[in-house]
Amino acid sequence: MIAQQLASNNSMVILTSDIQVEQEIASQIDELVREQVEECLKTHIPKELQDELAISKRELEELNLRLHNS
């Protein structure tokens, strides 16, 4: 009986560990993809559009902050 419980607990620990490893790998892949897409976009989007986008993002962040604070 105790041996069965220990085996069951060990299986649960291994499953939990596997899930955590898979989540960490997925997170790392997501970050790598994000970085690669960002680099590709830099080469495909003209600099002036990138600058315009950055300005628009800053304005949007400021508006969101003002909305949140109101």
Contact map, one row per residue, 1 for C-alpha under 8 A:
1111100000000000000000000000000000000000000000000000000000000000000000
1111110000000000000000000000000000000000000000000000000000000000000000
1111111000000000000000000000000000000000000000000000000000000000000000
1111111100000000000000000000000000000000000000000000000000000000000000
1111111110000000000000000000000000000000000000000000000000000000000000
0111111111000000000000000000000000000000000000000000000000000000000000
0011111111100000000000000000000000000000000000000000000000000000000000
0001111111110000000000000000000000000000000000000000000000000000000000
0000111111111000000000000000000000000000000000000000000000000000000000
0000011111111100000000000000000000000000000000000000000000000000000000
0000001111111110000000000000000000000000000000000000000000000000000000
0000000111111111000000000000000000000000000000000000000000000000000000
0000000011111111100000000000000000000000000000000000000000000000000000
0000000001111111110000000000000000000000000000000000000000000000000000
0000000000111111111000000000000000000000000000000000000000000000000000
0000000000011111111100000000000000000000000000000000000000000000000000
0000000000001111111110000000000000000000000000000000000000000000000000
0000000000000111111111000000000000000000000000000000000000000000000000
0000000000000011111111100000000000000000000000000000000000000000000000
0000000000000001111111110000000000000000000000000000000000000000000000
0000000000000000111111111000000000000000000000000000000000000000000000
0000000000000000011111111100000000000000000000000000000000000000000000
0000000000000000001111111110000000000000000000000000000000000000000000
0000000000000000000111111111000000000000000000000000000000000000000000
0000000000000000000011111111100000000000000000000000000000000000000000
0000000000000000000001111111110000000000000000000000000000000000000000
0000000000000000000000111111111000000000000000000000000000000000000000
0000000000000000000000011111111100000000000000000000000000000000000000
0000000000000000000000001111111110000000000000000000000000000000000000
0000000000000000000000000111111111000000000000000000000000000000000000
0000000000000000000000000011111111100000000000000000000000000000000000
0000000000000000000000000001111111110000000000000000000000000000000000
0000000000000000000000000000111111111000000000000000000000000000000000
0000000000000000000000000000011111111100000000000000000000000000000000
0000000000000000000000000000001111111110000000000000000000000000000000
0000000000000000000000000000000111111111000000000000000000000000000000
0000000000000000000000000000000011111111100000000000000000000000000000
0000000000000000000000000000000001111111110000000000000000000000000000
0000000000000000000000000000000000111111111000000000000000000000000000
0000000000000000000000000000000000011111111100000000000000000000000000
0000000000000000000000000000000000001111111110000000000000000000000000
0000000000000000000000000000000000000111111111100100000000000000000000
0000000000000000000000000000000000000011111111000000000000000000000000
0000000000000000000000000000000000000001111111000000000000000000000000
0000000000000000000000000000000000000000111111101100000000000000000000
0000000000000000000000000000000000000000011111111100000000000000000000
0000000000000000000000000000000000000000010011111110000000000000000000
0000000000000000000000000000000000000000000001111111000000000000000000
0000000000000000000000000000000000000000000011111111100000000000000000
0000000000000000000000000000000000000000010011111111110000000000000000
0000000000000000000000000000000000000000000000111111111000000000000000
0000000000000000000000000000000000000000000000011111111100000000000000
0000000000000000000000000000000000000000000000001111111110000000000000
0000000000000000000000000000000000000000000000000111111111000000000000
0000000000000000000000000000000000000000000000000011111111100000000000
0000000000000000000000000000000000000000000000000001111111110000000000
0000000000000000000000000000000000000000000000000000111111111000000000
0000000000000000000000000000000000000000000000000000011111111100000000
0000000000000000000000000000000000000000000000000000001111111110000000
0000000000000000000000000000000000000000000000000000000111111111000000
0000000000000000000000000000000000000000000000000000000011111111100000
0000000000000000000000000000000000000000000000000000000001111111110000
0000000000000000000000000000000000000000000000000000000000111111111000
0000000000000000000000000000000000000000000000000000000000011111111100
0000000000000000000000000000000000000000000000000000000000001111111110
0000000000000000000000000000000000000000000000000000000000000111111111
0000000000000000000000000000000000000000000000000000000000000011111111
0000000000000000000000000000000000000000000000000000000000000001111111
0000000000000000000000000000000000000000000000000000000000000000111111
0000000000000000000000000000000000000000000000000000000000000000011111
